[in-house]
Amino acid sequence: MIALTVAAGLVVLAMLAAAYRMIAGPDDANRAVAADLFFFAIIAIIAIVGVATESVGTFDLVLVASLVGFLSALSLARALTRGER
């Protein structure tokens, strides 16, 4: 249980750093990367809660949310580059 508490604390620190970078980011690319980190940190918190409560359903939620986050990161990167390859 101590490891889960430490992991949750580290994820919260990563979320604070990502929130700062989203606010103070010098350009849109930095803000997009920080938003992606923030989203995946939320997914990590959900996974930690799932492990702590021994809930099987949270892992399905984590899987779907990770897939959606990955696809949104790809589409945002495509939008930032204006469709250029």
MOPAC internal coordinates of N, CA, C and O (Angstrom, degrees):
PM7 1SCF
backbone

  N    0.0000 0     0.00 0     0.00 0    0    0    0
  C    1.4451 1     0.00 0     0.00 0    1    0    0
  C    1.5268 1   110.94 1     0.00 0    2    1    0
  O    1.2310 1   120.69 1   148.94 1    3    2    1
  N    1.3335 1   116.28 1   -31.06 1    3    2    1
  C    1.4646 1   119.55 1   178.88 1    5    3    2
  C    1.5201 1   110.27 1   -66.22 1    6    5    3
  O    1.2310 1   120.29 1   142.11 1    7    6    5
  N    1.3204 1   117.05 1   -37.89 1    7    6    5
  C    1.4620 1   120.28 1   179.36 1    9    7    6
  C    1.5214 1   111.33 1   -63.75 1   10    9    7
  O    1.2310 1   120.20 1   142.50 1   11   10    9
  N    1.3208 1   117.23 1   -37.50 1   11   10    9
  C    1.4631 1   120.07 1   178.43 1   13   11   10
  C    1.5250 1   110.82 1   -67.27 1   14   13   11
  O    1.2310 1   120.34 1   142.49 1   15   14   13
  N    1.3200 1   116.95 1   -37.51 1   15   14   13
  C    1.4586 1   120.75 1   178.36 1   17   15   14
  C    1.5282 1   110.76 1   -66.54 1   18   17   15
  O    1.2310 1   120.58 1   137.61 1   19   18   17
  N    1.3143 1   116.49 1   -42.39 1   19   18   17
  C    1.4654 1   120.61 1   177.77 1   21   19   18
  C    1.5257 1   110.29 1   -64.69 1   22   21   19
  O    1.2310 1   120.35 1   137.12 1   23   22   21
  N    1.3267 1   116.93 1   -42.88 1   23   22   21
  C    1.4628 1   120.74 1   178.85 1   25   23   22
  C    1.5200 1   111.21 1   -62.47 1   26   25   23
  O    1.2310 1   120.41 1   137.39 1   27   26   25
  N    1.3218 1   116.82 1   -42.61 1   27   26   25
  C    1.4649 1   119.98 1   178.63 1   29   27   26
  C    1.5211 1   110.68 1   -64.18 1   30   29   27
  O    1.2310 1   120.00 1   140.83 1   31   30   29
  N    1.3213 1   117.60 1   -39.17 1   31   30   29
  C    1.4576 1   120.58 1   177.66 1   33   31   30
  C    1.5151 1   112.86 1   -63.47 1   34   33   31
  O    1.2310 1   120.80 1   138.54 1   35   34   33
  N    1.3250 1   116.08 1   -41.46 1   35   34   33
  C    1.4684 1   119.92 1   178.08 1   37   35   34
  C    1.5246 1   111.53 1   -66.63 1   38   37   35
  O    1.2310 1   120.56 1   142.42 1   39   38   37
  N    1.3104 1   116.54 1   -37.58 1   39   38   37
  C    1.4678 1   119.63 1   178.06 1   41   39   38
  C    1.5193 1   110.64 1   -67.25 1   42   41   39
  O    1.2310 1   120.40 1   142.08 1   43   42   41
  N    1.3178 1   116.85 1   -37.92 1   43   42   41
  C    1.4707 1   119.93 1   177.07 1   45   43   42
  C    1.5240 1   110.18 1   -64.56 1   46   45   43
  O    1.2310 1   119.55 1   140.87 1   47   46   45
  N    1.3205 1   118.47 1   -39.13 1   47   46   45
  C    1.4662 1   120.79 1   175.47 1   49   47   46
  C    1.5239 1   111.48 1   -61.87 1   50   49   47
  O    1.2310 1   120.35 1   139.54 1   51   50   49
  N    1.3297 1   116.93 1   -40.46 1   51   50   49
  C    1.4616 1   120.40 1   176.56 1   53   51   50
  C    1.5211 1   110.92 1   -64.72 1   54   53   51
  O    1.2310 1   120.55 1   143.42 1   55   54   53
  N    1.3317 1   116.55 1   -36.58 1   55   54   53
  C    1.4658 1   119.75 1   178.03 1   57   55   54
  C    1.5270 1   111.09 1   -66.44 1   58   57   55
  O    1.2310 1   120.14 1   140.94 1   59   58   57
  N    1.3296 1   117.34 1   -39.06 1   59   58   57
  C    1.4654 1   120.20 1   177.42 1   61   59   58
  C    1.5284 1   111.41 1   -64.41 1   62   61   59
  O    1.2310 1   120.62 1   138.36 1   63   62   61
  N    1.3326 1   116.41 1   -41.64 1   63   62   61
  C    1.4649 1   119.81 1   177.92 1   65   63   62
  C    1.5246 1   110.99 1   -64.86 1   66   65   63
  O    1.2310 1   120.56 1   140.15 1   67   66   65
  N    1.3191 1   116.53 1   -39.85 1   67   66   65
  C    1.4690 1   120.06 1   179.04 1   69   67   66
  C    1.5242 1   111.12 1   -68.30 1   70   69   67
  O    1.2310 1   120.45 1   141.90 1   71   70   69
  N    1.3243 1   116.74 1   -38.10 1   71   70   69
  C    1.4689 1   119.57 1   178.24 1   73   71   70
  C    1.5219 1   110.52 1   -64.85 1   74   73   71
  O    1.2310 1   120.11 1   139.58 1   75   74   73
  N    1.3193 1   117.39 1   -40.42 1   75   74   73
  C    1.4620 1   119.86 1   176.70 1   77   75   74
  C    1.5228 1   110.78 1   -62.14 1   78   77   75
  O    1.2310 1   120.47 1   136.61 1   79   78   77
  N    1.3291 1   116.71 1   -43.39 1   79   78   77
  C    1.4682 1   119.93 1  -178.01 1   81   79   78
  C    1.5257 1   110.93 1   -68.18 1   82   81   79
  O    1.2310 1   120.01 1   147.98 1   83   82   81
  N    1.3323 1   117.58 1   -32.02 1   83   82   81
  C    1.4725 1   119.76 1   176.69 1   85   83   82
  C    1.5198 1   110.79 1   -66.18 1   86   85   83
  O    1.2310 1   120.58 1   144.03 1   87   86   85
  N    1.3261 1   116.49 1   -35.97 1   87   86   85
  C    1.4622 1   119.82 1  -178.56 1   89   87   86
  C    1.5300 1   110.99 1   -79.46 1   90   89   87
  O    1.2310 1   119.92 1   135.15 1   91   90   89
  N    1.3180 1   117.77 1   -44.85 1   91   90   89
  C    1.4567 1   121.76 1  -172.68 1   93   91   90
  C    1.5257 1   113.50 1  -102.42 1   94   93   91
  O    1.2310 1   120.03 1  -167.24 1   95   94   93
  N    1.3148 1   117.55 1    12.76 1   95   94   93
  C    1.4563 1   120.19 1  -177.27 1   97   95   94
  C    1.5167 1   112.07 1   -61.56 1   98   97   95
  O    1.2310 1   120.31 1   -43.12 1   99   98   97
  N    1.3355 1   117.02 1   136.88 1   99   98   97
  C    1.4631 1   118.30 1  -178.41 1  101   99   98
  C    1.5286 1   114.25 1   -71.57 1  102  101   99
  O    1.2310 1   119.73 1   154.95 1  103  102  101
  N    1.3087 1   118.12 1   -25.05 1  103  102  101
  C    1.4644 1   118.92 1   178.86 1  105  103  102
  C    1.5290 1   109.83 1  -146.85 1  106  105  103
  O    1.2310 1   121.46 1    -2.95 1  107  106  105
  N    1.3307 1   114.80 1   177.05 1  107  106  105
  C    1.4608 1   120.14 1  -175.63 1  109  107  106
  C    1.5242 1   113.12 1   -66.75 1  110  109  107
  O    1.2310 1   120.19 1   147.93 1  111  110  109
  N    1.3218 1   117.25 1   -32.07 1  111  110  109
  C    1.4665 1   119.89 1  -179.24 1  113  111  110
  C    1.5309 1   110.92 1   -65.06 1  114  113  111
  O    1.2310 1   120.42 1   137.46 1  115  114  113
  N    1.3371 1   116.80 1   -42.54 1  115  114  113
  C    1.4650 1   119.62 1   177.79 1  117  115  114
  C    1.5185 1   111.19 1   -64.49 1  118  117  115
  O    1.2310 1   120.36 1   141.45 1  119  118  117
  N    1.3074 1   116.91 1   -38.55 1  119  118  117
  C    1.4627 1   120.30 1   178.62 1  121  119  118
  C    1.5259 1   110.62 1   -66.10 1  122  121  119
  O    1.2310 1   120.32 1   142.33 1  123  122  121
  N    1.3219 1   116.99 1   -37.67 1  123  122  121
  C    1.4650 1   120.49 1   179.66 1  125  123  122
  C    1.5222 1   111.30 1   -66.89 1  126  125  123
  O    1.2310 1   120.19 1   138.01 1  127  126  125
  N    1.3217 1   117.24 1   -41.99 1  127  126  125
  C    1.4651 1   120.61 1   178.64 1  129  127  126
  C    1.5280 1   110.10 1   -65.96 1  130  129  127
  O    1.2310 1   120.21 1   140.11 1  131  130  129
  N    1.3280 1   117.19 1   -39.89 1  131  130  129
  C    1.4604 1   120.67 1   178.84 1  133  131  130
  C    1.5271 1   111.12 1   -66.30 1  134  133  131
  O    1.2310 1   120.40 1   141.03 1  135  134  133
  N    1.3305 1   116.85 1   -38.97 1  135  134  133
  C    1.4619 1   119.54 1   177.74 1  137  135  134
  C    1.5245 1   110.75 1   -65.57 1  138  137  135
  O    1.2310 1   120.49 1   142.83 1  139  138  137
  N    1.3150 1   116.67 1   -37.17 1  139  138  137
  C    1.4586 1   120.93 1   177.40 1  141  139  138
  C    1.5346 1   110.45 1   -65.08 1  142  141  139
  O    1.2310 1   120.39 1   136.10 1  143  142  141
  N    1.3221 1   116.85 1   -43.90 1  143  142  141
  C    1.4629 1   120.97 1   176.37 1  145  143  142
  C    1.5193 1   111.14 1   -61.60 1  146  145  143
  O    1.2310 1   120.22 1   137.94 1  147  146  145
  N    1.3252 1   117.19 1   -42.06 1  147  146  145
  C    1.4584 1   121.38 1   179.92 1  149  147  146
  C    1.5255 1   110.49 1   -62.90 1  150  149  147
  O    1.2310 1   120.58 1   137.13 1  151  150  149
  N    1.3301 1   116.49 1   -42.87 1  151  150  149
  C    1.4656 1   120.53 1   179.63 1  153  151  150
  C    1.5248 1   111.12 1   -62.86 1  154  153  151
  O    1.2310 1   120.23 1   134.99 1  155  154  153
  N    1.3151 1   117.16 1   -45.01 1  155  154  153
  C    1.4569 1   119.60 1  -179.36 1  157  155  154
  C    1.5288 1   111.96 1   -72.16 1  158  157  155
  O    1.2310 1   120.08 1   155.24 1  159  158  157
  N    1.3169 1   117.46 1   -24.76 1  159  158  157
  C    1.4683 1   119.76 1   173.19 1  161  159  158
  C    1.5286 1   110.08 1   -68.75 1  162  161  159
  O    1.2310 1   120.45 1   142.22 1  163  162  161
  N    1.3240 1   116.75 1   -37.78 1  163  162  161
  C    1.4630 1   119.90 1   175.31 1  165  163  162
  C    1.5266 1   110.06 1   -63.18 1  166  165  163
  O    1.2310 1   120.51 1   139.58 1  167  166  165
  N    1.3126 1   116.63 1   -40.42 1  167  166  165
  C    1.4634 1   120.15 1   176.93 1  169  167  166
  C    1.5332 1   110.22 1   -63.22 1  170  169  167
  O    1.2310 1   120.45 1   142.01 1  171  170  169
  N    1.3335 1   116.75 1   -37.99 1  171  170  169
  C    1.4679 1   120.05 1   178.10 1  173  171  170
  C    1.5246 1   110.97 1   -65.13 1  174  173  171
  O    1.2310 1   120.17 1   140.39 1  175  174  173
  N    1.3229 1   117.28 1   -39.61 1  175  174  173
  C    1.4665 1   120.11 1   177.10 1  177  175  174
  C    1.5282 1   110.19 1   -62.51 1  178  177  175
  O    1.2310 1   120.55 1   138.20 1  179  178  177
  N    1.3312 1   116.56 1   -41.80 1  179  178  177
  C    1.4655 1   119.95 1   177.93 1  181  179  178
  C    1.5315 1   110.32 1   -62.20 1  182  181  179
  O    1.2310 1   120.41 1   139.33 1  183  182  181
  N    1.3349 1   116.82 1   -40.67 1  183  182  181
  C    1.4644 1   120.14 1   178.78 1  185  183  182
  C    1.5349 1   111.32 1   -65.79 1  186  185  183
  O    1.2310 1   120.20 1   140.58 1  187  186  185
  N    1.3250 1   117.23 1   -39.42 1  187  186  185
  C    1.4624 1   120.63 1   178.98 1  189  187  186
  C    1.5272 1   110.37 1   -65.07 1  190  189  187
  O    1.2310 1   120.93 1   138.15 1  191  190  189
  N    1.3253 1   115.83 1   -41.85 1  191  190  189
  C    1.4720 1   119.09 1   177.33 1  193  191  190
  C    1.5289 1   110.13 1   -64.29 1  194  193  191
  O    1.2310 1   120.30 1   142.47 1  195  194  193
  N    1.3233 1   117.04 1   -37.53 1  195  194  193
  C    1.4674 1   120.74 1   177.86 1  197  195  194
  C    1.5093 1   112.40 1   -63.70 1  198  197  195
  O    1.2310 1   120.52 1   140.48 1  199  198  197
  N    1.3184 1   116.61 1   -39.52 1  199  198  197
  C    1.4632 1   119.87 1   177.50 1  201  199  198
  C    1.5269 1   110.16 1   -69.11 1  202  201  199
  O    1.2310 1   120.33 1   139.12 1  203  202  201
  N    1.3219 1   116.97 1   -40.88 1  203  202  201
  C    1.4613 1   120.16 1  -178.11 1  205  203  202
  C    1.5233 1   111.93 1   -66.01 1  206  205  203
  O    1.2310 1   120.29 1   143.16 1  207  206  205
  N    1.3293 1   117.05 1   -36.84 1  207  206  205
  C    1.4671 1   120.22 1  -178.80 1  209  207  206
  C    1.5221 1   112.56 1   -93.75 1  210  209  207
  O    1.2310 1   120.24 1   178.02 1  211  210  209
  N    1.3185 1   117.14 1    -1.98 1  211  210  209
  C    1.4636 1   123.33 1  -178.74 1  213  211  210
  C    1.5270 1   111.66 1    54.85 1  214  213  211
  O    1.2310 1   121.06 1  -138.36 1  215  214  213
  N    1.3233 1   115.57 1    41.64 1  215  214  213
  C    1.4568 1   121.90 1  -179.84 1  217  215  214
  C    1.5271 1   109.81 1   -95.09 1  218  217  215
  O    1.2310 1   120.81 1   -51.30 1  219  218  217
  N    1.3182 1   116.06 1   128.70 1  219  218  217
  C    1.4609 1   120.78 1  -178.49 1  221  219  218
  C    1.5284 1   111.21 1   -78.88 1  222  221  219
  O    1.2310 1   120.28 1   148.78 1  223  222  221
  N    1.3132 1   117.06 1   -31.22 1  223  222  221
  C    1.4602 1   121.07 1  -175.99 1  225  223  222
  C    1.5146 1   114.10 1   -67.05 1  226  225  223
  O    1.2310 1   120.26 1   154.50 1  227  226  225
  N    1.3326 1   117.11 1   -25.50 1  227  226  225
  C    1.4587 1   118.40 1  -178.60 1  229  227  226
  C    1.5225 1   112.01 1   -69.26 1  230  229  227
  O    1.2310 1   120.01 1   154.47 1  231  230  229
  N    1.3035 1   117.58 1   -25.53 1  231  230  229
  C    1.4554 1   119.37 1  -179.38 1  233  231  230
  C    1.5244 1   111.66 1   -71.62 1  234  233  231
  O    1.2310 1   120.03 1   148.11 1  235  234  233
  N    1.3161 1   117.54 1   -31.89 1  235  234  233
  C    1.4626 1   119.85 1   172.82 1  237  235  234
  C    1.5219 1   110.32 1   -65.49 1  238  237  235
  O    1.2310 1   120.76 1   139.37 1  239  238  237
  N    1.3226 1   116.16 1   -40.63 1  239  238  237
  C    1.4571 1   121.13 1   177.65 1  241  239  238
  C    1.5243 1   111.07 1   -62.85 1  242  241  239
  O    1.2310 1   120.21 1   138.08 1  243  242  241
  N    1.3113 1   117.21 1   -41.92 1  243  242  241
  C    1.4644 1   121.49 1   178.84 1  245  243  242
  C    1.5228 1   110.47 1   -64.32 1  246  245  243
  O    1.2310 1   119.93 1   138.96 1  247  246  245
  N    1.3090 1   117.74 1   -41.04 1  247  246  245
  C    1.4606 1   121.41 1   179.86 1  249  247  246
  C    1.5226 1   111.33 1   -63.20 1  250  249  247
  O    1.2310 1   120.20 1   131.87 1  251  250  249
  N    1.3107 1   117.22 1   -48.13 1  251  250  249
  C    1.4663 1   121.11 1  -179.46 1  253  251  250
  C    1.5230 1   110.90 1   -66.45 1  254  253  251
  O    1.2310 1   120.22 1   137.23 1  255  254  253
  N    1.3314 1   117.18 1   -42.77 1  255  254  253
  C    1.4627 1   120.43 1  -179.75 1  257  255  254
  C    1.5245 1   111.12 1   -64.76 1  258  257  255
  O    1.2310 1   119.80 1   143.57 1  259  258  257
  N    1.3222 1   117.99 1   -36.43 1  259  258  257
  C    1.4677 1   120.91 1   177.47 1  261  259  258
  C    1.5149 1   111.12 1   -65.37 1  262  261  259
  O    1.2310 1   120.35 1   138.73 1  263  262  261
  N    1.3065 1   116.93 1   -41.27 1  263  262  261
  C    1.4585 1   120.46 1   178.04 1  265  263  262
  C    1.5220 1   111.10 1   -64.45 1  266  265  263
  O    1.2310 1   120.31 1   136.13 1  267  266  265
  N    1.3161 1   117.02 1   -43.87 1  267  266  265
  C    1.4671 1   121.02 1   178.27 1  269  267  266
  C    1.5279 1   110.39 1   -64.06 1  270  269  267
  O    1.2310 1   120.07 1   138.30 1  271  270  269
  N    1.3278 1   117.46 1   -41.70 1  271  270  269
  C    1.4614 1   121.26 1   178.35 1  273  271  270
  C    1.5143 1   112.47 1   -63.07 1  274  273  271
  O    1.2310 1   120.47 1   139.26 1  275  274  273
  N    1.3231 1   116.71 1   -40.74 1  275  274  273
  C    1.4646 1   120.58 1   178.63 1  277  275  274
  C    1.5200 1   110.66 1   -64.67 1  278  277  275
  O    1.2310 1   120.52 1   134.67 1  279  278  277
  N    1.3227 1   116.61 1   -45.33 1  279  278  277
  C    1.4598 1   119.37 1  -179.86 1  281  279  278
  C    1.5224 1   111.88 1   -67.27 1  282  281  279
  O    1.2310 1   119.95 1   144.55 1  283  282  281
  N    1.3130 1   117.70 1   -35.45 1  283  282  281
  C    1.4621 1   119.23 1   177.71 1  285  283  282
  C    1.5232 1   111.04 1   -69.53 1  286  285  283
  O    1.2310 1   119.82 1   145.31 1  287  286  285
  N    1.3251 1   117.94 1   -34.69 1  287  286  285
  C    1.4678 1   120.49 1   176.46 1  289  287  286
  C    1.5261 1   110.38 1   -64.51 1  290  289  287
  O    1.2310 1   120.58 1   139.28 1  291  290  289
  N    1.3225 1   116.50 1   -40.72 1  291  290  289
  C    1.4629 1   119.30 1   177.55 1  293  291  290
  C    1.5235 1   112.09 1   -64.01 1  294  293  291
  O    1.2310 1   120.63 1   135.58 1  295  294  293
  N    1.3195 1   116.40 1   -44.42 1  295  294  293
  C    1.4593 1   118.96 1  -178.66 1  297  295  294
  C    1.5279 1   111.46 1   -68.93 1  298  297  295
  O    1.2310 1   119.93 1   145.36 1  299  298  297
  N    1.3221 1   117.73 1   -34.64 1  299  298  297
  C    1.4527 1   120.11 1   177.32 1  301  299  298
  C    1.5254 1   110.95 1   -68.55 1  302  301  299
  O    1.2310 1   120.22 1   140.78 1  303  302  301
  N    1.3157 1   117.19 1   -39.22 1  303  302  301
  C    1.4600 1   120.13 1   176.36 1  305  303  302
  C    1.5237 1   110.60 1   -63.36 1  306  305  303
  O    1.2310 1   120.64 1   141.44 1  307  306  305
  N    1.3165 1   116.37 1   -38.56 1  307  306  305
  C    1.4694 1   120.24 1   177.78 1  309  307  306
  C    1.5230 1   110.80 1   -65.63 1  310  309  307
  O    1.2310 1   120.50 1   141.58 1  311  310  309
  N    1.3349 1   116.66 1   -38.42 1  311  310  309
  C    1.4524 1   120.68 1   179.89 1  313  311  310
  C    1.5236 1   111.53 1   -69.67 1  314  313  311
  O    1.2310 1   120.33 1   142.61 1  315  314  313
  N    1.3330 1   116.97 1   -37.39 1  315  314  313
  C    1.4528 1   119.98 1  -179.97 1  317  315  314
  C    1.5290 1   112.28 1   -69.10 1  318  317  315
  O    1.2310 1   120.53 1   148.19 1  319  318  317
  N    1.3186 1   116.59 1   -31.81 1  319  318  317
  C    1.4601 1   119.44 1   177.95 1  321  319  318
  C    1.5149 1   112.40 1   -88.37 1  322  321  319
  O    1.2310 1   120.67 1  -177.24 1  323  322  321
  N    1.3148 1   116.32 1     2.76 1  323  322  321
  C    1.4591 1   124.23 1   179.00 1  325  323  322
  C    1.5343 1   112.19 1    58.99 1  326  325  323
  O    1.2310 1   120.92 1  -145.07 1  327  326  325
  N    1.3137 1   115.84 1    34.93 1  327  326  325
  C    1.4585 1   121.59 1   174.37 1  329  327  326
  C    1.5057 1   114.94 1    82.82 1  330  329  327
  O    1.2310 1   119.73 1  -178.58 1  331  330  329
  N    1.3433 1   118.12 1     1.42 1  331  330  329
  C    1.4609 1   120.12 1   178.91 1  333  331  330
  C    1.5083 1   110.18 1   -78.66 1  334  333  331
  O    1.2310 1   120.75 1   -30.89 1  335  334  333
  N    1.3035 1   116.18 1   149.11 1  335  334  333
  C    1.4695 1   120.08 1   178.92 1  337  335  334
  C    1.4925 1   111.20 1  -105.50 1  338  337  335
  O    1.2310 1   120.10 1   180.00 1  339  338  337

